[in-house]
């Protein structure tokens, strides 16, 4: 027997709004996969910042395809992903000052965390206010 969730009561257009510029904590895992006390504070894929970065990336890819240049290799692609995701990190738990550049380097050199962050920011429910 399966249990289904009753449909949400949606009575006006605002009930469908998902754009959120709220940031949430993303807990970092230790290199061995265990827990750590560190975190990143991030925006999600429904944020204005993400949507602007995504549009920029789409334009860059389109221009690259029009130019006839060869596709990026994996290292370049990882660096682009780290650069793109770093725009969504607004704070972190480390004592070092945070900049997009240091976050980009952190994500590039911690690919498992970069992949986890990419999945996390894409999950809309992580950023919606609970009703």
N, C-alpha and C positions, 0 to 999 in steps of 0.2 A: 504494500500500500504506500503510495507516494503522497506526501503532503505538499500542497502548493501554497504559496504565499498569496494572500488576497491582494487584488490590485490596489495600488495606492489611490487615494482620493485626490484627483487633480482637477481643480475647479477654475483655474485661470492661467493665462500664459506664463506668469512668473513661476508657477509650480514646475515648469520645465527648464528653468534657467540653471545652467551648470557652470557658467564662467565663474571662476573663483581665483582671487588673488591672495587668498589666505595661504600662509606657509605652515608646514607641519614638520615634525621631527622624523627623520629617517635614520633609524639606528644602524650603526656600522657593525659589521661582523669582524671578528679577529681573523687574521690570515689563515688560521686553522679551522675556521668556520664557527668557532665558539662566540660567545657574547663579548661585547666590549662596552666600556662606559662612554664611547664616543658616538657622535651623531652629526648629521648634516641637517640643517633646516632648509626645506626646499618648497618651491612652488610646483604645481602640477601642470599637466598637459591641457587643462582648461583655463590656464592663466593667460593674461594678455602677453606677458613676457614670452611664454612658450610659443604662442601663436605667431608672434612677430619673428622669433628665431626660426620657426618652421618655414615661414614664408621666405625668409632670406635663404635658407638652405635649398628650398625648391627652386628659387631663382638661380642660385649658383649651379645647381645640377643641370638646369635647363641650359644655361650659358655654356657649361662644359660640354654638353651633348652637341650644341650647335657649333662649337669651335672644332669639333672632331678630335679633341684631345683624348688620350687613352684614359680609362677609368683609374681611379686611385687604387694603390695597393693597400693591403690590409692595415699596415702600420699607419698610413695616412688616413685611412677610414676610421681607425680607432681614435686617432688624434682629433679628427673632425667631430666624432661622437662626443669625446670628452669636452671639446670646446663648446659644443652645442648644449650639453647637459650642465656645464659649469655656469651658464647664464641663469639657471634656475636655483642655484644654491645661494641663499641669502645670508647664511650664518653657519658656523660650525663650532664644535666643542674644543677644538685645539687652541693652544695659547697663541699660536702664530696669527698675525693679522691675515684676514681673508681678502683675497682678490680673485678675479676670474682666472688669472694666470696660475696661481698656486692651486686652485681647485681643479683646473684643467689638468695640471701635472699630476695631482693626486689621483684623479680618476683614470688617467691614462696608465699610470703605474700600478693601479689596483683594478684590473679589468673585471674581476668578479664583482666588486662593489659598483663599478660602472654599469654592468649588466643588470644588477639588482635594482639600482637607481632608475635605470631606463624602464624597467617593468613597474616599479613602484609609482613613478610619476604618471604612468599611463592608466593606472587604476583610479578611475574617477571617484570611487567611494572613499578613497584615502583623504580626499579634500573637501567633500561635501559636508555641510553641517548636519549633524544628526538631528532628526525631528522627533 
